[in-house]
């Protein structure tokens, strides 16, 4: 297995994201409000996301900051959402299921620089965009870390829309 260079850290910000998948976005928001104290979320409603390679998935997403940590809640709805749906129990009993941690690149160019470093000879199960404001890719680290790792870049104006709690 190829190891990523330790130099890729210079392309990343201090901010990280913790992401969960859920069958019920509103119930997941209630849980984070109760357990973490997050009260204000940016909610996308049902939106189509370009997940790369022509794959379009419909997701409903809620996002919020608590300090320098961004929380993302993802409810897969339809389309190419297997990477999000596969971690959910089929009985819909669990409100939150940990999905990935995400590191933020300082620019789109830095995101492109980091991509081959962290992927090595692997392919990204998801490489896409969320509108014009955000680009991201996942690395499947489930065999070693037990979860996906996402690398992303968001335009400052988009990031400013996410409530700080």
URKA-V181635 format. One record per helix or strand of 2 or more residues. SS is the DSSP state (alpha for helix, beta for strand). FROM is the first residue (numbers start at 1). TO is the last residue. Records with the same first field share a line. If there is no record, write none. Layout:
SS=FROM-TO ; FROM-TO
This chain:
alpha=6-11 ; 25-36 ; 82-85 ; 108-119 ; 156-159
beta=12-21 ; 42-50 ; 56-66 ; 69-79 ; 97-105 ; 127-130 ; 134-140 ; 148-154
